[in-house]
Amino acid sequence: MTPQRELWQIHLKIPLDRFELSVEYTGSERALGVFGVSGSGKTTLLESIAGLRTGASGNLSFSGRNWLYAEQGVCLPTEHRRVGYVPQDYLLFPHLNVRGNLEFGKERAQQEGVAFDKIFQQVVETFELQELLERSTRRLSGGERQRVALGRALCSGAQVLLLDEPLASLDAGLKRRILPYLIRARDTFGLPMIVVSHDPVELQALCGEVLAMDAGQVIARGQPQDVFMRSDVFDTAKEQGFENVFTGKVTVLRERTMDLKLVGLEETIRVPASDAAIGDERIASLASDDILIATERPRGLSARNCLATRIERIEATGLRYLALTSVGETTFLVELTKDAIDELGLKAGLDVYLVFKTNAVSV
C-alpha cells in the first residue's frame, strides 16, 4: 500500500531584522491555523508560502509538488502556485465594481480547467453577493469587502486559500457575523486553507490544527485547545481574547433564550437567542474565567447551566492555573486560582460540575 503523501512540507528559513524566521511543518491538516502576536513572523510565513517574499532558503511543497527547493534553484512563481491569497487589507481593485473584482482571475481560472461560471455562481450564493455585484468597491462596508475578497480568491481558480488576519480590521460584532462566511468557504469549497490570526476564537472555529509562533519559531503544534492550554501560549492567547469555542444544535427556542445540544451530550445548555430555527447548528463561545467549578451539584443559583464532567488535568500557565475538562465531545478550559484548587481539592480524575450563566455565552 502506497503511503499517503503529506499535503504540506514546509522547511523555511528567512533572515529578518530582529530574528531569523525558521519554520518546519509536515502535515495534512486541511485547515491549518498560525497563531501569534504581531511581529512574530506569521505574515512573513504566509507571504513566503504564497511566493510573495524572496530570500527564503529551504524547501516548500504542496501536495507533492515543489514550490521552493532553494538548493536546486527551484522557486515557482506565485501565479503558478494557484494560491488564493487574501491580505489583511483585502486590496480590492477600486476601478472595478464587485463583479469586476470577482471576474479578475477568470482567464487564469479557465486556463487551469476551472468551470468559471459554475464557481462564480457558487461564490455569489455562498457569500450572498447578489445585491452587490454592480456596486463600486468604494461603497462597500468592511464586512462586504471581506466577503468580496474571499470570493475573488476562490474565483481565481485557487487550489489553496491563504488568509492573513481575515477578521482583524472588523469590530467584535461584525467579526461574529462574518465568521460564518469563512466557515462556509472552508466547508463548501473544500480547499485546504492556512489562516494566520492573533485571535484564538477564530482559529478554534476554523482550524483543526494550530501552530503557535513566537519570534519566528514554532513553539507549539496540535489541536487548538491543546495548544492554547500550554503554559507558554495561554497567557498570550488570553490577552488576545481567548474563549472556549463549541458547536451545538438548537433544540428549544424561547423569546430571549434557546437551548443548544452539544455533540455527544444528551443534556442541553441555555444560551441567548439568535436568528435560528430548530435543528440549526450554531457556534458559541464562553470565556474561561466565566465558568465556575463545583464539587457538588449546586442548588438555588441564578446560573442556568450546570454540566457534569471530570477534570482531565490541571496546569499552571505562569499567571494562571487551568483545568481541562471534557463534556461529551466538547473541551472546556477553566481558569482557577491556587486557593480554589487547594481548598476544593481539585485534581485530575475528580468529578465536578461546570456552572455558568446563560448571558456568559456568545452565539
C-alpha positions in Angstrom: 0.0 0.0 0.0 1.4 3.4 -1.0 1.9 5.7 2.0 -0.3 8.8 1.9 1.5 11.9 0.7 1.6 14.8 3.2 -0.3 17.8 2.0 2.3 20.3 3.3 6.1 20.0 3.7 7.4 23.3 4.9 11.1 23.8 5.9 11.8 27.6 5.6 14.4 30.0 6.9 14.2 33.7 6.3 16.5 36.3 7.8 14.6 39.2 9.3 15.7 42.4 11.1 15.1 41.1 14.7 15.3 37.4 14.2 15.5 34.6 11.7 12.2 33.0 10.8 12.6 29.2 11.0 9.6 27.0 10.4 9.3 23.3 10.0 6.0 21.7 9.4 4.9 18.5 7.7 1.2 17.5 7.8 -2.1 17.1 6.0 -4.4 19.2 8.0 -6.7 20.9 5.6 -7.5 23.9 7.8 -4.2 24.9 9.5 -4.0 27.9 11.8 -1.0 30.0 12.6 -1.2 31.9 15.9 1.0 34.6 17.4 1.1 38.3 18.3 2.0 41.0 15.8 5.7 40.7 14.8 6.0 37.0 15.5 6.6 36.2 11.8 3.1 34.9 10.8 2.6 37.2 7.8 6.2 36.6 6.6 5.5 32.9 6.7 2.3 33.3 4.7 3.9 35.6 2.1 6.7 33.1 1.7 4.2 30.2 1.1 2.4 32.4 -1.5 5.7 33.2 -3.2 5.4 37.0 -2.5 8.6 37.2 -0.4 12.1 36.5 -1.6 15.2 35.4 0.3 13.8 32.2 1.8 16.1 29.1 2.0 15.0 25.5 2.4 12.1 23.8 0.7 8.4 24.0 0.4 6.0 21.6 -1.3 2.2 21.4 -1.6 0.5 18.1 -2.4 3.8 16.6 -3.6 4.8 19.5 -5.9 7.8 21.6 -5.1 7.1 25.3 -4.8 10.6 26.0 -3.4 13.8 24.0 -3.4 16.4 26.6 -2.8 19.5 24.3 -3.2 18.4 23.4 -6.7 17.3 26.9 -7.6 13.6 25.9 -7.8 11.2 28.8 -6.9 7.8 28.5 -8.5 6.3 31.9 -9.3 3.2 33.0 -7.4 1.0 32.8 -10.4 1.8 29.1 -10.8 1.2 28.1 -7.2 -2.6 28.7 -7.6 -3.0 30.3 -4.2 -6.0 32.4 -3.3 -4.2 35.0 -1.1 -6.4 37.3 1.0 -4.3 40.0 2.7 -5.4 41.8 5.8 -6.4 45.0 4.0 -8.2 42.9 1.2 -6.7 45.1 -1.6 -9.8 45.2 -3.8 -9.4 46.9 -7.2 -11.0 50.3 -6.7 -11.5 50.9 -10.5 -13.7 47.7 -10.8 -17.1 47.0 -9.3 -17.7 43.8 -7.3 -18.4 41.8 -10.4 -15.2 43.0 -12.0 -13.2 42.0 -8.9 -14.7 38.6 -8.9 -14.0 38.1 -12.6 -10.5 39.5 -12.4 -8.9 36.0 -12.3 -11.4 34.4 -14.8 -8.8 33.9 -17.6 -6.3 32.2 -15.2 -9.0 30.0 -13.8 -10.2 28.9 -17.2 -6.6 28.1 -18.2 -6.4 25.8 -15.2 -9.5 24.0 -16.3 -11.9 25.6 -13.8 -15.5 25.9 -14.8 -15.6 29.6 -14.0 -19.3 30.2 -14.5 -20.1 27.5 -12.0 -17.7 28.6 -9.3 -18.7 32.3 -9.9 -22.4 31.4 -9.2 -21.4 29.3 -6.2 -19.3 32.1 -4.7 -22.1 34.7 -5.2 -24.6 32.4 -3.5 -22.3 31.3 -0.6 -21.2 34.8 0.3 -24.6 36.4 -0.5 -23.2 38.9 -3.1 -26.2 39.0 -5.5 -27.2 42.5 -4.4 -23.6 43.8 -4.5 -22.4 42.8 -8.0 -22.8 46.1 -9.7 -21.7 48.2 -6.7 -18.4 50.1 -6.6 -15.9 48.7 -4.1 -15.6 52.2 -2.6 -19.2 51.9 -1.4 -18.7 48.6 0.5 -18.7 48.1 4.2 -15.8 46.3 5.9 -17.7 43.0 6.1 -18.8 43.3 2.4 -15.2 44.0 1.4 -14.1 40.9 3.2 -16.7 38.7 1.5 -15.7 40.1 -1.9 -12.0 39.5 -1.2 -12.7 35.9 -0.3 -14.9 35.4 -3.3 -12.3 36.9 -5.7 -9.7 34.5 -4.3 -11.9 31.5 -4.9 -12.9 32.6 -8.4 -9.3 32.8 -9.4 -9.0 29.0 -9.7 -7.2 28.7 -6.4 -6.2 25.3 -5.1 -5.4 26.6 -1.6 -6.6 29.6 0.4 -4.1 31.7 2.4 -5.9 34.1 4.8 -3.9 36.8 6.6 -5.8 38.1 9.7 -9.1 37.8 7.9 -11.2 39.5 10.6 -8.6 41.8 12.2 -10.0 45.0 10.8 -13.6 44.4 11.8 -15.2 45.3 15.1 -16.4 42.5 17.5 -20.0 42.4 16.3 -19.0 42.3 12.7 -16.5 39.6 13.3 -19.2 37.3 14.6 -21.4 38.0 11.6 -18.6 37.4 9.1 -17.0 34.3 10.7 -19.8 32.0 9.3 -18.8 33.0 5.8 -15.2 31.8 6.5 -16.7 28.5 7.7 -18.8 28.3 4.6 -15.7 28.9 2.5 -14.0 26.0 4.3 -16.9 23.6 4.1 -18.5 24.5 0.7 -15.4 24.7 -1.5 -13.3 22.1 0.3 -9.9 23.8 -0.4 -7.0 23.5 2.0 -6.5 26.7 3.9 -3.9 28.4 6.1 -5.3 31.0 8.4 -3.0 33.5 10.1 -4.6 35.2 13.1 -3.8 36.6 16.6 -7.4 35.7 17.6 -7.7 32.3 19.3 -11.5 32.2 18.8 -11.2 32.4 15.0 -8.6 29.7 14.9 -10.7 27.3 17.2 -13.8 27.9 15.0 -11.9 27.4 11.7 -8.9 25.1 12.2 -8.2 21.5 13.1 -4.6 22.2 13.9 -2.7 25.3 15.1 0.9 26.3 15.0 1.8 28.9 17.7 4.7 31.2 16.8 7.0 33.4 18.8 9.9 35.4 17.4 9.9 33.4 14.1 9.9 30.0 15.8 7.1 27.4 16.1 6.7 26.9 19.9 3.7 24.6 19.8 1.7 22.5 17.4 -1.5 20.5 17.8 -5.3 20.7 18.2 -6.3 24.3 19.1 -7.4 23.6 22.7 -4.2 21.6 23.4 -2.0 24.4 22.0 -3.8 27.2 23.8 -3.6 25.4 27.2 0.2 25.3 27.1 2.0 27.4 29.7 4.0 29.2 27.0 0.9 30.1 24.9 -2.2 30.6 27.1 -1.2 33.9 28.7 -0.7 35.4 25.2 -4.0 33.8 24.0 -5.8 35.2 27.0 -4.5 38.7 26.1 -5.9 38.2 22.6 -9.4 37.3 23.8 -9.3 33.5 24.3 -12.7 31.8 24.8 -13.8 28.2 24.7 -15.5 27.6 21.3 -18.1 24.9 20.8 -20.9 23.8 18.4 -24.4 22.8 19.2 -27.8 22.2 17.6 -30.8 24.3 18.5 -33.4 22.2 20.3 -35.7 24.8 22.0 -36.5 28.4 21.1 -37.8 31.0 23.5 -38.3 34.7 23.3 -34.8 35.6 24.7 -33.0 32.3 25.1 -32.6 29.0 23.3 -31.2 25.6 24.1 -28.2 24.0 22.4 -27.4 20.3 22.4 -23.6 19.7 22.3 -22.1 16.9 20.3 -22.1 13.7 22.3 -24.2 15.1 25.1 -27.8 14.4 26.0 -28.2 17.5 28.1 -28.6 20.9 26.6 -27.3 24.3 27.6 -29.2 27.6 27.7 -27.8 30.4 25.7 -29.0 33.8 24.4 -31.4 33.6 21.5 -30.2 34.2 17.9 -31.6 34.1 14.5 -32.1 30.4 14.3 -34.6 27.6 13.8 -35.0 24.2 15.5 -32.2 21.9 14.2 -29.9 24.7 13.1 -26.2 24.4 14.1 -24.7 27.3 15.9 -21.1 28.1 17.1 -20.9 29.6 20.6 -18.1 30.8 22.8 -17.6 31.1 26.6 -14.7 32.8 28.4 -12.5 30.5 30.6 -13.0 32.9 33.5 -16.8 32.9 33.2 -17.0 29.2 34.3 -17.3 28.1 38.0 -16.3 24.6 39.2 -18.3 23.0 41.9 -17.6 19.6 43.6 -21.3 19.1 44.3 -24.3 19.9 42.1 -25.3 23.4 43.2 -28.8 24.4 44.1 -30.6 27.8 44.3 -28.4 29.6 41.7 -29.4 32.0 39.0 -27.0 30.4 36.6 -29.0 28.2 34.2 -26.2 25.9 33.1 -24.6 23.0 35.1 -22.7 20.3 33.3 -21.3 17.2 34.9 -17.7 16.5 33.9 -14.4 15.2 35.1 -11.1 17.1 35.4 -8.6 15.7 32.9 -5.6 17.7 34.1 -4.6 20.9 35.8 -1.7 23.0 34.6 0.0 26.2 35.7 0.4 28.7 32.8 2.6 31.2 34.6 0.0 33.8 35.6 -2.9 31.3 35.9 -4.0 27.7 36.6 -6.1 26.0 34.0 -8.3 22.9 34.4 -9.0 20.9 31.2 -12.4 19.2 31.2 -14.5 17.4 28.5 -18.2 17.4 28.3 -19.4 15.0 25.6 -17.1 15.8 22.7 -16.5 19.4 23.8 -13.5 20.5 25.7 -13.6 23.4 28.2 -10.7 25.2 29.7 -11.5 26.8 33.1 -9.3 29.4 34.9 -8.7 28.7 38.6 -6.8 30.2 41.5 -4.3 28.3 43.6 -6.6 28.9 46.6 -9.6 27.3 44.8 -7.5 24.3 43.8 -6.2 23.7 47.3 -9.5 24.4 49.2 -11.7 22.2 46.9 -9.1 19.5 46.4 -9.2 19.8 42.7 -7.1 17.3 40.8 -7.1 15.2 37.6 -9.8 12.5 37.7 -12.1 14.3 40.1 -15.8 14.5 39.1 -17.1 18.1 39.1 -19.7 20.4 37.7 -19.2 23.3 35.4 -21.5 26.2 36.2 -22.1 29.3 34.0 -24.8 31.9 33.2 -26.8 32.0 30.1 -25.6 35.5 29.2 -22.0 34.5 29.6 -22.3 32.6 26.3 -21.8 34.4 22.9 -23.6 32.8 19.9 
